[in-house]
């Protein structure tokens, strides 16, 4: 198997977090090397990381899309967030006996269906496959300034230019179809969040013109989301055109075209036809500009 070296930044001091997030989002693209400001040497990961059958897939993903999918990683790289504080989570490396199941879930009959043009833009710089991810709480008395909280495991979290998936463990094989459906939607939601935030992929210009996302329309959106072209009002995050698009991508990945239509495009839900209008805008735009009908991900579920 071909050896492929991926130079990825090792976070060797807390000082590396001193970048401004806004500046980073404007000035960095996925293809650029991430260089520490204090002269620290970059961490070097070599692919393949093992000799499992799925390692061949991960080498191909890296060569084709420029994304390093890692199941062996250090804490500093995982927690790198390019801001004043590191990512507020801790992770355990993926269980090698079960990493392959997660790799298949992500790519086979899923991301591999998109055009190379789209997936190159959609995948972040790195994806960490962890067996567990836990949130951290601040503790000024701790040497690390944090305490690990192991009572609220996370399945998937976005960082800066990377995504972490916390189900590379024995439990993933017992996921029900409904759990995998939810996870599939979450995967696409978070991938699109990273791609849109970093400006790797643009929104369809017409999408944001259908709904009034202004603060003066907030109560209307909250009380009548479907009438305003929202699939639902996003819980706990508010709403914007970008978040709205992420919700569309999530639901389109979760459901087949027929299921999506039965859930969202019926007259009692899509009262004013705005959901159908935005649904068509999304599908047509990415088919035209990225050679992919994004409903394909849900249709293959």
Secondary structure, 3 states (H helix, E strand, C coil): CCCEEEEECCCCCHHHHCCCHHHHHHHCCCCCCCCCCCCCCCEEEEECCCCCHHHHHHHHHHHHHCCEEECCCCHHHHCCCCCCCCCCEEEEECCCCCHHHHHHHHHCCCHHHCCHHHHHHHCCCEEEEEEEEEEEEECCCCCCCEEEEEEEECCEEECCCEEEECCCCHHHHHCCHHHHHHHHHHHHHHHHHHHHHCCCCCCCCCHHHCCCCCHHHHHHHHHCCHHHCCCCCCCCCCCCHHHHHHHHHHHHHHCCHHHHHHHHCCCCCCCCCHHHHHHHHHHHHHHHHHCCCCCHHHHCC
